[in-house]
Each structure stands twice: as C-alpha cells, then as structure tokens.
Amino acid sequence: MKIVITDVSVFFDLYHLQILPEFFALDLEIHTTDFVYNEITNSVQKSEYTLD
C-alpha cells in the first residue's frame, strides 16, 4: 500500500506521539515532497525522518 503525505503536520503529530519509528516500520510505501520535508527544521526531528 502506498501512502502520500502532503502536509508536514502528519509527521509532527506522529513525532509528538513518539510513534514515528513505528510508523516507518509499517509495511507501507511512504511518499512526500521535498517541500514537506524541508518544513522540518528541528535537527533532532529531522534525524528521525527516514525519507528517501
């Protein structure tokens, strides 16, 4: 299954709930844009986002 995330708030919510690693561990194909990824400015948060 593919998931396309078009708003950074989804990532921020998952991070705040401390379930971001579990989200990325799901058997899903996750896509977003550079624009969304570039909205993440906190280096600690950015290190947890394993977007290719």
mmCIF file of the N, C-alpha and C atoms, coordinates in Angstrom:
data_MODEL
# 
_entry.id   MODEL 
# 
loop_
_atom_site.group_PDB 
_atom_site.id 
_atom_site.type_symbol 
_atom_site.label_atom_id 
_atom_site.label_alt_id 
_atom_site.label_comp_id 
_atom_site.label_asym_id 
_atom_site.label_entity_id 
_atom_site.label_seq_id 
_atom_site.pdbx_PDB_ins_code 
_atom_site.Cartn_x 
_atom_site.Cartn_y 
_atom_site.Cartn_z 
_atom_site.occupancy 
_atom_site.B_iso_or_equiv 
_atom_site.pdbx_formal_charge 
_atom_site.auth_seq_id 
_atom_site.auth_comp_id 
_atom_site.auth_asym_id 
_atom_site.auth_atom_id 
_atom_site.pdbx_PDB_model_num 
ATOM 1   N N  . MET A 1 1  ? 0.833  -1.168 0.000  1.00 0.00 ? 1  MET A N  1 
ATOM 2   C CA . MET A 1 1  ? 0.000  0.000  0.000  1.00 0.00 ? 1  MET A CA 1 
ATOM 3   C C  . MET A 1 1  ? 0.886  1.242  0.000  1.00 0.00 ? 1  MET A C  1 
ATOM 4   N N  . LYS A 1 2  ? 0.485  2.220  -0.788 1.00 0.00 ? 2  LYS A N  1 
ATOM 5   C CA . LYS A 1 2  ? 1.203  3.491  -0.844 1.00 0.00 ? 2  LYS A CA 1 
ATOM 6   C C  . LYS A 1 2  ? 0.470  4.522  0.011  1.00 0.00 ? 2  LYS A C  1 
ATOM 7   N N  . ILE A 1 3  ? 1.260  5.343  0.702  1.00 0.00 ? 3  ILE A N  1 
ATOM 8   C CA . ILE A 1 3  ? 0.725  6.482  1.431  1.00 0.00 ? 3  ILE A CA 1 
ATOM 9   C C  . ILE A 1 3  ? 1.477  7.713  0.961  1.00 0.00 ? 3  ILE A C  1 
ATOM 10  N N  . VAL A 1 4  ? 0.726  8.743  0.589  1.00 0.00 ? 4  VAL A N  1 
ATOM 11  C CA . VAL A 1 4  ? 1.330  10.002 0.175  1.00 0.00 ? 4  VAL A CA 1 
ATOM 12  C C  . VAL A 1 4  ? 0.966  11.049 1.228  1.00 0.00 ? 4  VAL A C  1 
ATOM 13  N N  . ILE A 1 5  ? 1.982  11.666 1.802  1.00 0.00 ? 5  ILE A N  1 
ATOM 14  C CA . ILE A 1 5  ? 1.764  12.678 2.829  1.00 0.00 ? 5  ILE A CA 1 
ATOM 15  C C  . ILE A 1 5  ? 2.055  14.039 2.218  1.00 0.00 ? 5  ILE A C  1 
ATOM 16  N N  . THR A 1 6  ? 1.048  14.901 2.271  1.00 0.00 ? 6  THR A N  1 
ATOM 17  C CA . THR A 1 6  ? 1.174  16.203 1.622  1.00 0.00 ? 6  THR A CA 1 
ATOM 18  C C  . THR A 1 6  ? 1.216  17.361 2.615  1.00 0.00 ? 6  THR A C  1 
ATOM 19  N N  . ASP A 1 7  ? 1.215  17.049 3.903  1.00 0.00 ? 7  ASP A N  1 
ATOM 20  C CA . ASP A 1 7  ? 1.261  18.092 4.923  1.00 0.00 ? 7  ASP A CA 1 
ATOM 21  C C  . ASP A 1 7  ? 2.188  17.636 6.046  1.00 0.00 ? 7  ASP A C  1 
ATOM 22  N N  . VAL A 1 8  ? 3.089  18.505 6.436  1.00 0.00 ? 8  VAL A N  1 
ATOM 23  C CA . VAL A 1 8  ? 4.083  18.146 7.444  1.00 0.00 ? 8  VAL A CA 1 
ATOM 24  C C  . VAL A 1 8  ? 3.465  17.892 8.813  1.00 0.00 ? 8  VAL A C  1 
ATOM 25  N N  . SER A 1 9  ? 2.271  18.401 9.062  1.00 0.00 ? 9  SER A N  1 
ATOM 26  C CA . SER A 1 9  ? 1.662  18.223 10.380 1.00 0.00 ? 9  SER A CA 1 
ATOM 27  C C  . SER A 1 9  ? 1.458  16.748 10.732 1.00 0.00 ? 9  SER A C  1 
ATOM 28  N N  . VAL A 1 10 ? 1.266  15.910 9.730  1.00 0.00 ? 10 VAL A N  1 
ATOM 29  C CA . VAL A 1 10 ? 1.143  14.464 9.982  1.00 0.00 ? 10 VAL A CA 1 
ATOM 30  C C  . VAL A 1 10 ? 2.417  13.944 10.646 1.00 0.00 ? 10 VAL A C  1 
ATOM 31  N N  . PHE A 1 11 ? 3.567  14.319 10.102 1.00 0.00 ? 11 PHE A N  1 
ATOM 32  C CA . PHE A 1 11 ? 4.837  13.891 10.686 1.00 0.00 ? 11 PHE A CA 1 
ATOM 33  C C  . PHE A 1 11 ? 5.030  14.474 12.080 1.00 0.00 ? 11 PHE A C  1 
ATOM 34  N N  . PHE A 1 12 ? 4.668  15.746 12.257 1.00 0.00 ? 12 PHE A N  1 
ATOM 35  C CA . PHE A 1 12 ? 4.813  16.369 13.573 1.00 0.00 ? 12 PHE A CA 1 
ATOM 36  C C  . PHE A 1 12 ? 3.930  15.681 14.610 1.00 0.00 ? 12 PHE A C  1 
ATOM 37  N N  . ASP A 1 13 ? 2.718  15.313 14.225 1.00 0.00 ? 13 ASP A N  1 
ATOM 38  C CA . ASP A 1 13 ? 1.829  14.607 15.152 1.00 0.00 ? 13 ASP A CA 1 
ATOM 39  C C  . ASP A 1 13 ? 2.404  13.250 15.540 1.00 0.00 ? 13 ASP A C  1 
ATOM 40  N N  . LEU A 1 14 ? 2.890  12.507 14.567 1.00 0.00 ? 14 LEU A N  1 
ATOM 41  C CA . LEU A 1 14 ? 3.493  11.202 14.855 1.00 0.00 ? 14 LEU A CA 1 
ATOM 42  C C  . LEU A 1 14 ? 4.727  11.346 15.744 1.00 0.00 ? 14 LEU A C  1 
ATOM 43  N N  . TYR A 1 15 ? 5.522  12.373 15.486 1.00 0.00 ? 15 TYR A N  1 
ATOM 44  C CA . TYR A 1 15 ? 6.708  12.637 16.299 1.00 0.00 ? 15 TYR A CA 1 
ATOM 45  C C  . TYR A 1 15 ? 6.305  12.975 17.730 1.00 0.00 ? 15 TYR A C  1 
ATOM 46  N N  . HIS A 1 16 ? 5.327  13.844 17.882 1.00 0.00 ? 16 HIS A N  1 
ATOM 47  C CA . HIS A 1 16 ? 4.864  14.263 19.208 1.00 0.00 ? 16 HIS A CA 1 
ATOM 48  C C  . HIS A 1 16 ? 4.310  13.076 19.999 1.00 0.00 ? 16 HIS A C  1 
ATOM 49  N N  . LEU A 1 17 ? 3.638  12.163 19.322 1.00 0.00 ? 17 LEU A N  1 
ATOM 50  C CA . LEU A 1 17 ? 3.106  10.965 19.969 1.00 0.00 ? 17 LEU A CA 1 
ATOM 51  C C  . LEU A 1 17 ? 4.175  9.904  20.221 1.00 0.00 ? 17 LEU A C  1 
ATOM 52  N N  . GLN A 1 18 ? 5.377  10.165 19.747 1.00 0.00 ? 18 GLN A N  1 
ATOM 53  C CA . GLN A 1 18 ? 6.529  9.256  19.896 1.00 0.00 ? 18 GLN A CA 1 
ATOM 54  C C  . GLN A 1 18 ? 6.275  7.902  19.233 1.00 0.00 ? 18 GLN A C  1 
ATOM 55  N N  . ILE A 1 19 ? 5.626  7.940  18.071 1.00 0.00 ? 19 ILE A N  1 
ATOM 56  C CA . ILE A 1 19 ? 5.372  6.699  17.326 1.00 0.00 ? 19 ILE A CA 1 
ATOM 57  C C  . ILE A 1 19 ? 5.912  6.778  15.897 1.00 0.00 ? 19 ILE A C  1 
ATOM 58  N N  . LEU A 1 20 ? 6.775  7.740  15.643 1.00 0.00 ? 20 LEU A N  1 
ATOM 59  C CA . LEU A 1 20 ? 7.319  7.885  14.298 1.00 0.00 ? 20 LEU A CA 1 
ATOM 60  C C  . LEU A 1 20 ? 8.104  6.647  13.851 1.00 0.00 ? 20 LEU A C  1 
ATOM 61  N N  . PRO A 1 21 ? 8.978  6.081  14.689 1.00 0.00 ? 21 PRO A N  1 
ATOM 62  C CA . PRO A 1 21 ? 9.699  4.862  14.243 1.00 0.00 ? 21 PRO A CA 1 
ATOM 63  C C  . PRO A 1 21 ? 8.753  3.711  13.902 1.00 0.00 ? 21 PRO A C  1 
ATOM 64  N N  . GLU A 1 22 ? 7.690  3.567  14.684 1.00 0.00 ? 22 GLU A N  1 
ATOM 65  C CA . GLU A 1 22 ? 6.725  2.504  14.415 1.00 0.00 ? 22 GLU A CA 1 
ATOM 66  C C  . GLU A 1 22 ? 5.992  2.748  13.096 1.00 0.00 ? 22 GLU A C  1 
ATOM 67  N N  . PHE A 1 23 ? 5.703  4.010  12.805 1.00 0.00 ? 23 PHE A N  1 
ATOM 68  C CA . PHE A 1 23 ? 5.050  4.355  11.540 1.00 0.00 ? 23 PHE A CA 1 
ATOM 69  C C  . PHE A 1 23 ? 5.923  3.957  10.359 1.00 0.00 ? 23 PHE A C  1 
ATOM 70  N N  . PHE A 1 24 ? 7.209  4.307  10.427 1.00 0.00 ? 24 PHE A N  1 
ATOM 71  C CA . PHE A 1 24 ? 8.108  3.980  9.325  1.00 0.00 ? 24 PHE A CA 1 
ATOM 72  C C  . PHE A 1 24 ? 8.425  2.481  9.259  1.00 0.00 ? 24 PHE A C  1 
ATOM 73  N N  . ALA A 1 25 ? 8.159  1.743  10.332 1.00 0.00 ? 25 ALA A N  1 
ATOM 74  C CA . ALA A 1 25 ? 8.397  0.302  10.340 1.00 0.00 ? 25 ALA A CA 1 
ATOM 75  C C  . ALA A 1 25 ? 7.241  -0.473 9.697  1.00 0.00 ? 25 ALA A C  1 
ATOM 76  N N  . LEU A 1 26 ? 6.114  0.194  9.481  1.00 0.00 ? 26 LEU A N  1 
ATOM 77  C CA . LEU A 1 26 ? 4.978  -0.476 8.845  1.00 0.00 ? 26 LEU A CA 1 
ATOM 78  C C  . LEU A 1 26 ? 5.332  -0.869 7.412  1.00 0.00 ? 26 LEU A C  1 
ATOM 79  N N  . ASP A 1 27 ? 4.667  -1.892 6.930  1.00 0.00 ? 27 ASP A N  1 
ATOM 80  C CA . ASP A 1 27 ? 4.905  -2.365 5.570  1.00 0.00 ? 27 ASP A CA 1 
ATOM 81  C C  . ASP A 1 27 ? 4.133  -1.484 4.580  1.00 0.00 ? 27 ASP A C  1 
ATOM 82  N N  . LEU A 1 28 ? 4.601  -0.230 4.463  1.00 0.00 ? 28 LEU A N  1 
ATOM 83  C CA . LEU A 1 28 ? 3.956  0.757  3.604  1.00 0.00 ? 28 LEU A CA 1 
ATOM 84  C C  . LEU A 1 28 ? 5.005  1.447  2.751  1.00 0.00 ? 28 LEU A C  1 
ATOM 85  N N  . GLU A 1 29 ? 4.578  1.930  1.617  1.00 0.00 ? 29 GLU A N  1 
ATOM 86  C CA . GLU A 1 29 ? 5.427  2.745  0.756  1.00 0.00 ? 29 GLU A CA 1 
ATOM 87  C C  . GLU A 1 29 ? 4.998  4.192  0.998  1.00 0.00 ? 29 GLU A C  1 
ATOM 88  N N  . ILE A 1 30 ? 5.859  4.959  1.673  1.00 0.00 ? 30 ILE A N  1 
ATOM 89  C CA . ILE A 1 30 ? 5.515  6.311  2.095  1.00 0.00 ? 30 ILE A CA 1 
ATOM 90  C C  . ILE A 1 30 ? 6.203  7.326  1.186  1.00 0.00 ? 30 ILE A C  1 
ATOM 91  N N  . HIS A 1 31 ? 5.403  8.267  0.674  1.00 0.00 ? 31 HIS A N  1 
ATOM 92  C CA . HIS A 1 31 ? 5.918  9.295  -0.227 1.00 0.00 ? 31 HIS A CA 1 
ATOM 93  C C  . HIS A 1 31 ? 5.530  10.666 0.294  1.00 0.00 ? 31 HIS A C  1 
ATOM 94  N N  . THR A 1 32 ? 6.384  11.640 0.041  1.00 0.00 ? 32 THR A N  1 
ATOM 95  C CA . THR A 1 32 ? 6.073  13.039 0.314  1.00 0.00 ? 32 THR A CA 1 
ATOM 96  C C  . THR A 1 32 ? 6.895  13.893 -0.639 1.00 0.00 ? 32 THR A C  1 
ATOM 97  N N  . THR A 1 33 ? 6.755  15.177 -0.522 1.00 0.00 ? 33 THR A N  1 
ATOM 98  C CA . THR A 1 33 ? 7.502  16.071 -1.407 1.00 0.00 ? 33 THR A CA 1 
ATOM 99  C C  . THR A 1 33 ? 8.675  16.701 -0.667 1.00 0.00 ? 33 THR A C  1 
ATOM 100 N N  . ASP A 1 34 ? 9.589  17.251 -1.425 1.00 0.00 ? 34 ASP A N  1 
ATOM 101 C CA . ASP A 1 34 ? 10.702 17.985 -0.820 1.00 0.00 ? 34 ASP A CA 1 
ATOM 102 C C  . ASP A 1 34 ? 10.186 19.175 -0.022 1.00 0.00 ? 34 ASP A C  1 
ATOM 103 N N  . PHE A 1 35 ? 9.106  19.775 -0.479 1.00 0.00 ? 35 PHE A N  1 
ATOM 104 C CA . PHE A 1 35 ? 8.549  20.934 0.213  1.00 0.00 ? 35 PHE A CA 1 
ATOM 105 C C  . PHE A 1 35 ? 8.107  20.567 1.630  1.00 0.00 ? 35 PHE A C  1 
ATOM 106 N N  . VAL A 1 36 ? 7.461  19.421 1.764  1.00 0.00 ? 36 VAL A N  1 
ATOM 107 C CA . VAL A 1 36 ? 7.031  18.959 3.087  1.00 0.00 ? 36 VAL A CA 1 
ATOM 108 C C  . VAL A 1 36 ? 8.248  18.653 3.942  1.00 0.00 ? 36 VAL A C  1 
ATOM 109 N N  . TYR A 1 37 ? 9.185  17.903 3.405  1.00 0.00 ? 37 TYR A N  1 
ATOM 110 C CA . TYR A 1 37 ? 10.384 17.533 4.162  1.00 0.00 ? 37 TYR A CA 1 
ATOM 111 C C  . TYR A 1 37 ? 11.163 18.772 4.602  1.00 0.00 ? 37 TYR A C  1 
ATOM 112 N N  . ASN A 1 38 ? 11.244 19.768 3.750  1.00 0.00 ? 38 ASN A N  1 
ATOM 113 C CA . ASN A 1 38 ? 12.008 20.984 4.076  1.00 0.00 ? 38 ASN A CA 1 
ATOM 114 C C  . ASN A 1 38 ? 11.347 21.845 5.140  1.00 0.00 ? 38 ASN A C  1 
ATOM 115 N N  . GLU A 1 39 ? 10.087 21.570 5.463  1.00 0.00 ? 39 GLU A N  1 
ATOM 116 C CA . GLU A 1 39 ? 9.431  22.291 6.549  1.00 0.00 ? 39 GLU A CA 1 
ATOM 117 C C  . GLU A 1 39 ? 9.896  21.797 7.915  1.00 0.00 ? 39 GLU A C  1 
ATOM 118 N N  . ILE A 1 40 ? 10.560 20.672 7.949  1.00 0.00 ? 40 ILE A N  1 
ATOM 119 C CA . ILE A 1 40 ? 11.088 20.134 9.205  1.00 0.00 ? 40 ILE A CA 1 
ATOM 120 C C  . ILE A 1 40 ? 12.430 20.812 9.444  1.00 0.00 ? 40 ILE A C  1 
ATOM 121 N N  . THR A 1 41 ? 12.473 21.704 10.419 1.00 0.00 ? 41 THR A N  1 
ATOM 122 C CA . THR A 1 41 ? 13.688 22.486 10.650 1.00 0.00 ? 41 THR A CA 1 
ATOM 123 C C  . THR A 1 41 ? 14.437 22.068 11.899 1.00 0.00 ? 41 THR A C  1 
ATOM 124 N N  . ASN A 1 42 ? 13.783 21.387 12.822 1.00 0.00 ? 42 ASN A N  1 
ATOM 125 C CA . ASN A 1 42 ? 14.436 20.929 14.044 1.00 0.00 ? 42 ASN A CA 1 
ATOM 126 C C  . ASN A 1 42 ? 15.336 19.742 13.705 1.00 0.00 ? 42 ASN A C  1 
ATOM 127 N N  . SER A 1 43 ? 16.642 19.867 13.983 1.00 0.00 ? 43 SER A N  1 
ATOM 128 C CA . SER A 1 43 ? 17.593 18.817 13.581 1.00 0.00 ? 43 SER A CA 1 
ATOM 129 C C  . SER A 1 43 ? 17.328 17.490 14.284 1.00 0.00 ? 43 SER A C  1 
ATOM 130 N N  . VAL A 1 44 ? 16.834 17.519 15.507 1.00 0.00 ? 44 VAL A N  1 
ATOM 131 C CA . VAL A 1 44 ? 16.513 16.271 16.218 1.00 0.00 ? 44 VAL A CA 1 
ATOM 132 C C  . VAL A 1 44 ? 15.355 15.571 15.530 1.00 0.00 ? 44 VAL A C  1 
ATOM 133 N N  . GLN A 1 45 ? 14.335 16.345 15.173 1.00 0.00 ? 45 GLN A N  1 
ATOM 134 C CA . GLN A 1 45 ? 13.208 15.760 14.452 1.00 0.00 ? 45 GLN A CA 1 
ATOM 135 C C  . GLN A 1 45 ? 13.637 15.265 13.082 1.00 0.00 ? 45 GLN A C  1 
ATOM 136 N N  . LYS A 1 46 ? 14.419 16.064 12.377 1.00 0.00 ? 46 LYS A N  1 
ATOM 137 C CA . LYS A 1 46 ? 14.825 15.720 11.016 1.00 0.00 ? 46 LYS A CA 1 
ATOM 138 C C  . LYS A 1 46 ? 15.593 14.393 10.991 1.00 0.00 ? 46 LYS A C  1 
ATOM 139 N N  . SER A 1 47 ? 16.369 14.124 12.045 1.00 0.00 ? 47 SER A N  1 
ATOM 140 C CA . SER A 1 47 ? 17.151 12.894 12.082 1.00 0.00 ? 47 SER A CA 1 
ATOM 141 C C  . SER A 1 47 ? 16.258 11.650 12.168 1.00 0.00 ? 47 SER A C  1 
ATOM 142 N N  . GLU A 1 48 ? 15.020 11.800 12.628 1.00 0.00 ? 48 GLU A N  1 
ATOM 143 C CA . GLU A 1 48 ? 14.111 10.665 12.754 1.00 0.00 ? 48 GLU A CA 1 
ATOM 144 C C  . GLU A 1 48 ? 13.318 10.384 11.489 1.00 0.00 ? 48 GLU A C  1 
ATOM 145 N N  . TYR A 1 49 ? 13.310 11.334 10.564 1.00 0.00 ? 49 TYR A N  1 
ATOM 146 C CA . TYR A 1 49 ? 12.559 11.150 9.327  1.00 0.00 ? 49 TYR A CA 1 
ATOM 147 C C  . TYR A 1 49 ? 13.466 10.478 8.302  1.00 0.00 ? 49 TYR A C  1 
ATOM 148 N N  . THR A 1 50 ? 13.137 9.255  7.974  1.00 0.00 ? 50 THR A N  1 
ATOM 149 C CA . THR A 1 50 ? 13.973 8.465  7.075  1.00 0.00 ? 50 THR A CA 1 
ATOM 150 C C  . THR A 1 50 ? 13.394 8.480  5.673  1.00 0.00 ? 50 THR A C  1 
ATOM 151 N N  . LEU A 1 51 ? 13.204 9.673  5.149  1.00 0.00 ? 51 LEU A N  1 
ATOM 152 C CA . LEU A 1 51 ? 12.627 9.794  3.817  1.00 0.00 ? 51 LEU A CA 1 
ATOM 153 C C  . LEU A 1 51 ? 13.718 9.728  2.772  1.00 0.00 ? 51 LEU A C  1 
ATOM 154 N N  . ASP A 1 52 ? 13.460 9.030  1.709  1.00 0.00 ? 52 ASP A N  1 
ATOM 155 C CA . ASP A 1 52 ? 14.400 8.928  0.606  1.00 0.00 ? 52 ASP A CA 1 
ATOM 156 C C  . ASP A 1 52 ? 14.025 9.873  -0.490 1.00 0.00 ? 52 ASP A C  1 
# 
